[in-house]
Amino acid sequence: MSLLARRRNRANINIIPLMDVLTILIFFFLVSMQFKEMTTLNLTLPKIESAGRNDYPERILVGIDESGQIFLENQPVPMDELQAVLARVSEISNDIPVLIKAHNLTPLQTITDVMDACRLNGLSKIRIQSR
């Protein structure tokens, strides 16, 4: 036998088991991943069947929790300070919409007080958001 007649087999890399392992790892990480939703207020909004989407690029956000605490742009404020801010906003424009996010257990009197404060300051575009 001569050395020239002897051929060496090429090395093969079988990538199918590698693809199986990578697929299993991807599925594992997707299933074990935690998806967090950024929320600043812990509100349970009431359900409304006919609710539409409220997408306002320039709006005033007023949140009311179940105890009646009022939040203006996610910052707690007393009612008199809210009225002062609404008065300053109405001087700029009366067309700025007000979005009220109220907990489903919020007293109705608090919601109507906020709506009255908006209307008294000339802001008539008031929306109440639900889930």
Order of alpha helices (4+ residues) and beta strands (2+ residues): alpha-beta-beta-beta-alpha-beta-alpha-beta
